[in-house]
């Protein structure tokens, strides 16, 4: 089955997660993970297939076969962590917009609970584009968590 404009209307959450899950294709420092939440198993299957078959830069796409605790299904996408990854994410976001009609896609990065509007500019501020930047960010995050836990 091929998907058409609007086929996943009201079936995909407008907030996606970036680098919240571990990569199954390689090291997290080399792979960016995206995850989308869908309302049904069928919409998860359709979105996963669309993303894997529709974009050359998608290394892998998969979905959960069982419901999450909130009743949704997750779709996971893996991309190479490289200079073009921001453009690749924005291209995927455009495809998701065409399938869902979502106007206000947002994202959560890593362990953040705050959703940020999905723009190339906001991604450029937060998303590490190479392994060295990723590892440096993880060390800083770990140090901040240790400091916070020590004080409180």
Order of alpha helices (4+ residues) and beta strands (2+ residues): beta-beta-alpha-beta-beta-alpha-beta-beta-alpha-alpha
